[in-house]
Amino acid sequence: MLQTAAFTDLRNYIKTRIGSAQYLVGSTWNNATIVDQSITADGIVRIKCQIAPGAACTIAKVRLLNTASEVWLEKTVNVVIESASTNLLQWFDFNVTESEVS
């Protein structure tokens, strides 16, 4: 069974390995701003991204990249931004757990 130190190390690895975020409008990937990378009191690694397109658009996907610019996670969304002043806060939760397989 994994011990507390293993869970702590795995959570910290995820938290520090996420390097950037992007969102897809049409066929163009745009950079989003990671505004928070934290570990909650429940042990969930939470990555929060602010998406500020600056114009009306439809966001089709959001993804996280590691520090080597490799895609770690990609999520399909359908978010309509109706105003240039509208921003979107998107977050991703990573829950590190252990289970036994028999």
C-alpha positions in Angstrom: 0.0 0.0 0.0 1.2 3.5 -0.8 2.2 5.6 2.1 1.6 9.3 2.7 4.9 10.3 1.2 4.1 8.6 -2.0 0.8 10.4 -2.4 2.5 13.7 -1.5 5.2 13.1 -4.1 2.7 12.1 -6.9 0.5 15.1 -6.2 3.5 17.5 -6.2 4.8 15.9 -9.4 1.4 16.6 -11.2 1.2 20.1 -9.8 4.7 21.1 -11.0 4.7 19.2 -14.2 1.8 21.1 -15.7 3.4 23.8 -17.7 0.7 25.6 -19.8 -2.9 25.6 -20.9 -4.5 26.2 -24.3 -8.0 26.5 -25.8 -9.3 25.9 -29.3 -11.3 28.4 -31.3 -12.0 27.2 -34.8 -8.8 25.5 -35.9 -6.5 27.7 -33.8 -5.0 26.8 -30.4 -4.6 29.9 -28.2 -2.7 30.2 -24.9 -4.6 30.4 -21.6 -3.2 31.6 -18.4 -2.7 29.2 -15.5 -3.8 31.2 -12.5 -3.5 28.6 -9.8 -1.9 25.2 -9.2 -2.8 23.9 -5.8 -3.5 20.8 -3.7 -6.8 21.0 -1.8 -7.3 19.9 1.8 -8.8 16.7 0.4 -5.6 16.0 -1.6 -6.9 16.9 -5.1 -4.5 18.6 -7.4 -6.4 21.5 -8.9 -5.2 23.5 -11.9 -7.2 26.7 -12.7 -6.9 28.4 -16.1 -8.2 31.8 -17.2 -9.3 32.0 -20.8 -9.6 35.5 -22.1 -10.3 35.4 -25.9 -10.9 39.2 -26.2 -13.6 38.6 -28.7 -16.9 36.8 -29.1 -16.2 33.1 -30.0 -17.0 29.5 -29.3 -14.4 27.5 -27.4 -14.3 23.9 -28.5 -11.5 22.3 -26.4 -9.3 23.1 -23.5 -6.0 21.3 -22.8 -3.1 21.1 -20.4 0.4 20.6 -21.5 3.4 19.5 -19.5 6.6 21.4 -19.1 7.9 19.7 -22.3 4.9 21.0 -24.2 3.3 17.6 -24.5 -0.5 17.3 -24.2 -1.4 15.7 -20.9 -5.2 16.3 -21.0 -7.7 17.5 -23.5 -11.3 18.2 -22.8 -14.0 18.9 -25.3 -16.3 21.8 -24.3 -18.8 24.0 -26.1 -18.5 27.4 -24.5 -19.9 30.4 -26.3 -18.3 33.7 -25.4 -20.7 36.5 -26.3 -18.7 39.5 -25.4 -15.1 40.7 -25.7 -15.0 41.4 -22.0 -16.1 37.9 -21.0 -13.6 35.5 -19.5 -13.8 31.8 -18.6 -12.3 30.1 -15.6 -11.8 26.4 -16.3 -10.3 24.0 -13.8 -9.1 20.5 -13.8 -9.0 18.2 -10.8 -6.6 15.3 -10.5 -7.5 12.8 -7.7 -4.7 10.5 -6.9 -6.0 7.3 -5.3 -4.9 3.7 -4.9 -6.9 0.5 -5.5 -6.0 -3.1 -5.3 -6.6 -5.4 -8.3 -7.1 -9.1 -7.5 
